[in-house]
Amino acid sequence: MRIVVLGATGNVGTALLHRLQQARADGQVQSIVGVSREGPDRAGAPYEGVEWHRIDVTDPDAGPRLEIVMRGADAVIDLVWVIRPNRDREFLRRVNVEGNRTVFQAVAHAQVPHLVYASSIGAYGKGSKTVPVDESHPTTGTPTSHYGAQKAEVEHLLDELQAEHPDLLVTRLRPGLIFGARPAPEIKDYFLGDLLPARLLTWLLAPGRIPVLPFPRGIRFQAVADVDIAEAYWQVTRQRAAGAFNVAAEPVLDARTVGQLLGSRRYLELPVGLFARLASATYRLRLQPTDPGWVDMAAVVPIMDTSRIRREVGWNETVSSQRAVRELLDHFAGLEALGNADHRSHSPAE
């Protein structure tokens, strides 16, 4: 197989390249093509032996250049997405919506038989926090979240692409939050900025340091380790599995399960609005980079039923959701983020 990965230097892209290198060693992949704006910023595994192309999806000539790169590919895995600079909504839309539109058009023009797209739980509209929803749940996003709204818009672009090109096999992965040691420093940078020094934050979040955990009332969410989402991308590509797939590890995370991994003796559930107001105030004061739309999205996205990918693809997590979060918290200051900041896939909401 010849596989083209866009957004290949992001955290998920890096994890996926690791997995594809293993598949190449096993003889299942013959050629790996990486596409990003600047290419990898370091040498060695997993970037070694990858055919690199430096293409900015917002450039006027990106479409024709991508088409040339994609010709002869068996599959294109599209991980293109940015979530910063969070305040520059025009730039975010130019990359996330228009950039992905350019990618989709190039896939069609190059006659690639299989497109695998990195969607997200964030594409879903409001749903139950207690009864898991399957992949038929409406992808209407969260209107007050630029991330959710743009993820939903790109899902609709995919609908149009499939209608225009019915022979194109399209796969959509909709992961929960993507955590682990590798993406930890970057996630801290994305969502907390310089609000707290990384080493202080790592110390504060060590087991047993927070005896009483304040937690937004009613919030339940799902997570998956970066290595496991990379496996999901490889398996749907290898098996040419079509359609949408929810991807998340067990258990569902809430005040109790998060309190367990933090070693808190008690948890105190407070109104979600309190957390939204706190995010809004600190965002306006530029103390941290997370706008309140992220809280709004966390409050309304549903809990996903992940049985389809387990049943049809045979995917199962190797890292529990609690372990993925614990590895994240332990490595805010322990590792450098891999890859470049351009066209970063993925935000942890993917």
C-alpha positions as CSV (number, residue, x, y, z in Angstrom):
1,M,0.0,0.0,0.0
2,R,1.0,3.6,-0.6
3,I,-0.4,5.8,2.1
4,V,-0.4,9.6,2.2
5,V,-0.7,11.3,5.6
6,L,-1.6,14.9,5.8
7,G,-0.8,16.7,9.1
8,A,1.9,14.1,9.5
9,T,4.1,16.0,12.0
10,G,1.3,16.6,14.5
11,N,1.0,14.4,17.6
12,V,-1.4,12.0,16.1
13,G,0.4,12.1,12.8
14,T,3.6,11.2,14.6
15,A,1.9,8.3,16.4
16,L,0.4,7.2,13.1
17,L,3.8,7.2,11.4
18,H,5.1,5.0,14.1
19,R,2.3,2.5,13.4
20,L,2.8,2.7,9.6
21,Q,6.5,2.1,10.0
22,Q,5.6,-1.1,11.8
23,A,3.3,-2.1,9.0
24,R,6.0,-1.4,6.5
25,A,8.4,-3.7,8.4
26,D,5.7,-6.4,8.2
27,G,5.4,-5.9,4.5
28,Q,1.8,-4.5,4.6
29,V,2.9,-0.9,3.6
30,Q,5.3,-0.2,0.8
31,S,5.4,3.6,0.8
32,I,4.6,6.3,3.4
33,V,4.2,9.9,2.2
34,G,4.1,12.7,4.8
35,V,2.6,16.1,4.1
36,S,2.9,19.1,6.3
37,R,3.7,22.8,6.0
38,E,7.3,22.6,7.1
39,G,8.1,18.9,7.4
40,P,9.5,17.3,10.5
41,D,11.7,19.4,12.8
42,R,13.9,16.5,13.8
43,A,15.5,13.5,12.2
44,G,15.1,9.8,13.0
45,A,12.1,7.5,13.7
46,P,9.3,7.7,12.8
47,Y,10.1,10.3,10.2
48,E,13.0,8.4,8.6
49,G,12.2,6.8,5.2
50,V,9.1,8.9,4.7
51,E,8.7,10.7,1.4
52,W,8.1,14.3,2.6
53,H,6.3,17.1,0.8
54,R,6.0,20.6,2.3
55,I,2.6,22.0,1.3
56,D,0.5,24.6,3.1
57,V,-3.1,23.8,2.4
58,T,-4.0,27.5,2.5
59,D,-1.7,28.3,-0.4
60,P,-3.4,29.1,-3.8
61,D,-1.4,26.3,-5.5
62,A,-2.1,23.7,-2.7
63,G,-4.7,21.9,-4.7
64,P,-2.7,21.0,-7.8
65,R,0.4,20.2,-5.7
66,L,-1.6,17.9,-3.4
67,E,-3.1,16.2,-6.5
68,I,0.4,15.4,-7.8
69,V,1.4,13.9,-4.4
70,M,-1.7,11.9,-4.1
71,R,-1.6,10.2,-7.5
72,G,-1.2,6.5,-7.2
73,A,-2.0,6.4,-3.5
74,D,-4.1,3.6,-2.1
75,A,-5.4,5.8,0.7
76,V,-5.1,9.4,2.0
77,I,-5.4,10.0,5.8
78,D,-6.4,13.6,6.4
79,L,-5.3,14.9,9.8
80,V,-5.2,18.6,8.9
81,W,-6.5,20.8,11.7
82,V,-5.4,23.7,13.8
83,I,-6.8,25.0,17.1
84,R,-4.4,27.9,17.6
85,P,-4.0,30.8,17.5
86,N,-7.4,30.4,19.1
87,R,-8.3,34.1,18.8
88,D,-7.6,34.2,15.0
89,R,-10.9,32.7,13.8
90,E,-10.3,33.7,10.2
91,F,-7.1,31.8,10.2
92,L,-8.7,28.8,11.8
93,R,-11.4,28.7,9.2
94,R,-9.0,29.1,6.4
95,V,-7.1,26.0,7.5
96,N,-9.8,23.8,9.0
97,V,-12.7,24.4,6.6
98,E,-11.2,25.8,3.4
99,G,-8.0,23.8,3.7
100,N,-9.9,20.5,4.1
101,R,-12.1,21.5,1.2
102,T,-8.9,21.8,-0.9
103,V,-7.7,18.4,0.4
104,F,-11.0,16.7,-0.5
105,Q,-11.0,18.2,-4.0
106,A,-7.4,17.0,-4.5
107,V,-8.4,13.5,-3.4
108,A,-11.2,13.4,-6.0
109,H,-9.1,14.8,-8.8
110,A,-6.2,12.4,-8.1
111,Q,-8.8,9.5,-8.1
112,V,-7.6,8.2,-4.7
113,P,-9.8,5.2,-3.9
114,H,-10.0,5.7,-0.1
115,L,-10.1,8.9,2.1
116,V,-9.8,8.6,5.9
117,Y,-10.8,11.8,7.6
118,A,-10.1,12.9,11.2
119,S,-13.4,14.0,12.5
120,S,-14.2,14.3,16.2
121,I,-16.7,13.8,18.9
122,G,-16.9,17.6,18.7
123,A,-18.8,17.3,15.4
124,Y,-21.8,15.9,17.2
125,G,-24.7,18.0,18.4
126,K,-26.2,17.9,21.8
127,G,-26.8,14.4,23.1
128,S,-27.2,12.2,26.2
129,K,-24.5,12.0,28.8
130,T,-26.0,8.7,30.0
131,V,-27.2,6.7,27.0
132,P,-24.4,6.3,24.4
133,V,-25.2,7.4,20.9
134,D,-24.1,5.7,17.7
135,E,-22.7,7.2,14.5
136,S,-26.1,8.2,13.2
137,H,-26.3,11.0,15.8
138,P,-26.6,14.4,14.1
139,T,-23.3,16.1,13.3
140,T,-24.6,19.7,14.0
141,G,-21.7,20.7,16.3
142,T,-21.9,23.2,19.2
143,P,-22.8,26.6,17.8
144,T,-20.9,28.5,20.5
145,S,-17.7,26.5,19.9
146,H,-15.6,27.3,16.8
147,Y,-14.1,23.9,17.0
148,G,-17.4,22.0,17.1
149,A,-19.0,24.2,14.5
150,Q,-16.1,23.8,12.1
151,K,-15.9,20.1,12.6
152,A,-19.6,19.8,11.8
153,E,-19.1,22.0,8.7
154,V,-16.3,19.8,7.4
155,E,-18.5,16.7,7.9
156,H,-21.1,18.3,5.6
157,L,-18.3,19.0,3.0
158,L,-17.6,15.3,3.2
159,D,-21.3,14.5,2.6
160,E,-21.1,16.7,-0.6
161,L,-17.9,15.0,-1.7
162,Q,-19.5,11.5,-1.3
163,A,-22.6,12.6,-3.2
164,E,-20.5,13.9,-6.1
165,H,-18.1,10.9,-6.1
166,P,-20.0,7.8,-5.1
167,D,-17.1,5.5,-6.0
168,L,-14.9,7.1,-3.4
169,L,-14.6,5.2,-0.1
170,V,-14.8,7.6,2.8
171,T,-14.1,6.8,6.4
172,R,-14.6,9.2,9.3
173,L,-13.1,8.6,12.7
174,R,-14.8,10.5,15.6
175,P,-12.5,10.1,18.6
176,G,-12.9,11.4,22.1
177,L,-10.2,13.4,23.7
178,I,-6.7,12.2,22.6
179,F,-4.3,12.0,25.5
180,G,-1.0,10.4,26.4
181,A,2.6,11.3,27.3
182,R,3.6,12.4,23.7
183,P,1.0,15.1,23.3
184,A,1.1,16.3,26.9
185,P,3.3,19.4,26.6
186,E,1.4,20.6,23.5
187,I,-2.0,20.1,25.1
188,K,-0.8,22.1,28.1
189,D,0.3,24.9,25.8
190,Y,-3.0,24.8,23.8
191,F,-5.4,25.0,26.7
192,L,-3.5,26.5,29.6
193,G,-0.8,28.5,28.0
194,D,1.4,30.2,30.6
195,L,-1.3,30.3,33.3
196,L,0.7,27.8,35.4
197,P,4.4,26.7,34.8
198,A,4.5,23.1,33.5
199,R,6.5,21.7,36.3
200,L,4.2,23.3,38.9
201,L,1.2,21.9,37.1
202,T,2.7,18.4,37.0
203,W,3.5,18.6,40.7
204,L,0.0,19.9,41.6
205,L,-1.7,17.1,39.6
206,A,0.3,14.3,41.0
207,P,-1.8,11.6,42.8
208,G,-3.0,12.7,46.2
209,R,-2.2,16.5,45.9
210,I,-5.8,17.5,45.4
211,P,-7.8,16.2,48.4
212,V,-11.1,17.6,47.1
213,L,-11.6,17.8,43.4
214,P,-13.9,20.6,42.0
215,F,-15.7,19.2,38.9
216,P,-18.4,20.6,36.6
217,R,-21.7,19.0,37.4
218,G,-23.0,16.5,34.9
219,I,-19.9,16.5,32.7
220,R,-19.0,13.1,31.4
221,F,-16.4,12.7,28.7
222,Q,-14.4,10.1,26.8
223,A,-10.7,9.8,26.0
224,V,-8.4,7.6,24.0
225,A,-4.6,7.2,24.0
226,D,-2.6,8.5,21.0
227,V,-1.2,5.0,20.3
228,D,-4.7,3.6,20.2
229,I,-6.1,6.2,17.9
230,A,-3.1,5.6,15.6
231,E,-4.0,1.9,15.6
232,A,-7.6,2.8,14.7
233,Y,-6.5,4.8,11.7
234,W,-4.3,2.0,10.5
235,Q,-7.0,-0.7,10.9
236,V,-9.7,1.2,9.1
237,T,-7.2,2.0,6.3
238,R,-5.9,-1.6,6.1
239,Q,-9.4,-3.1,6.1
240,R,-10.9,-0.4,3.8
241,A,-13.7,0.1,6.4
242,A,-16.2,2.6,5.2
243,G,-18.4,5.0,7.1
244,A,-18.1,6.7,10.5
245,F,-16.6,5.2,13.6
246,N,-16.7,6.4,17.2
247,V,-13.4,5.8,19.0
248,A,-12.9,6.0,22.7
249,A,-11.5,3.9,25.5
250,E,-13.2,2.7,28.7
251,P,-14.1,3.9,31.2
252,V,-16.2,7.0,30.6
253,L,-14.6,9.8,32.6
254,D,-16.6,11.8,35.2
255,A,-16.0,13.3,38.7
256,R,-15.6,9.9,40.2
257,T,-13.2,8.4,37.7
258,V,-11.1,11.5,37.4
259,G,-11.0,11.8,41.2
260,Q,-9.7,8.2,41.3
261,L,-6.8,8.9,39.0
262,L,-5.9,12.1,40.9
263,G,-6.1,10.3,44.2
264,S,-8.7,12.8,45.5
265,R,-10.6,11.7,48.6
266,R,-13.7,13.6,47.6
267,Y,-15.1,15.5,44.7
268,L,-17.3,18.6,44.7
269,E,-19.6,19.0,41.7
270,L,-20.2,22.7,40.8
271,P,-22.4,24.3,38.2
272,V,-21.0,24.1,34.6
273,G,-21.8,27.8,34.3
274,L,-19.3,28.6,37.0
275,F,-16.5,27.0,35.0
276,A,-17.7,28.7,31.8
277,R,-17.6,32.1,33.5
278,L,-14.1,31.4,34.9
279,A,-12.9,30.4,31.4
280,S,-14.5,33.6,29.9
281,A,-12.9,35.9,32.4
282,T,-9.4,34.5,32.2
283,Y,-9.7,34.3,28.4
284,R,-10.7,38.0,28.2
285,L,-7.8,38.9,30.5
286,R,-5.4,36.8,28.2
287,L,-4.4,34.7,31.2
288,Q,-5.0,31.5,29.2
289,P,-5.9,30.6,25.6
290,T,-9.1,28.6,26.1
291,D,-12.4,30.4,25.3
292,P,-15.6,29.4,27.0
293,G,-16.9,27.7,23.8
294,W,-14.8,24.7,24.8
295,V,-16.7,24.4,28.1
296,D,-20.0,24.7,26.2
297,M,-19.0,21.9,23.9
298,A,-17.9,19.6,26.8
299,A,-21.3,20.2,28.4
300,V,-23.4,19.1,25.5
301,V,-21.6,16.5,23.3
302,P,-22.9,13.0,23.9
303,I,-21.3,9.9,25.2
304,M,-20.4,7.8,22.2
305,D,-21.2,4.1,21.6
306,T,-18.0,2.6,20.3
307,S,-19.3,-0.9,19.5
308,R,-19.2,-0.4,15.8
309,I,-15.4,-0.1,15.4
310,R,-14.9,-2.9,17.9
311,R,-17.3,-5.2,16.1
312,E,-16.5,-4.4,12.5
313,V,-12.8,-3.5,12.6
314,G,-11.7,-5.5,15.7
315,W,-10.2,-2.4,17.3
316,N,-9.8,-2.4,21.1
317,E,-7.9,0.0,23.3
318,T,-4.6,-1.1,24.9
319,V,-4.6,1.9,27.3
320,S,-7.6,2.8,29.5
321,S,-9.0,6.3,29.4
322,Q,-7.8,6.8,33.0
323,R,-4.3,5.7,32.1
324,A,-4.2,8.0,29.1
325,V,-5.2,11.0,31.3
326,R,-2.6,10.0,33.9
327,E,0.1,9.8,31.3
328,L,-0.9,13.3,30.1
329,L,-0.8,14.8,33.6
330,D,2.5,13.2,34.4
331,H,4.2,14.6,31.3
332,F,3.2,18.2,31.0
333,A,6.8,19.1,31.8
334,G,8.5,15.8,31.1
335,L,8.6,15.7,27.2
336,E,9.0,18.1,24.4
337,A,6.0,18.1,22.0
338,L,7.0,16.3,18.8
339,G,6.6,17.9,15.4
340,N,5.7,21.4,14.3
341,A,2.9,23.7,15.3
342,D,1.6,24.0,11.8
343,H,-1.6,22.2,10.6
344,R,-1.6,20.4,13.9
345,S,-3.6,17.3,14.2
346,H,-4.8,16.8,16.7
347,S,-6.3,18.8,19.3
348,P,-7.2,16.6,22.2
349,A,-10.8,16.9,21.2
350,E,-10.1,14.7,18.2
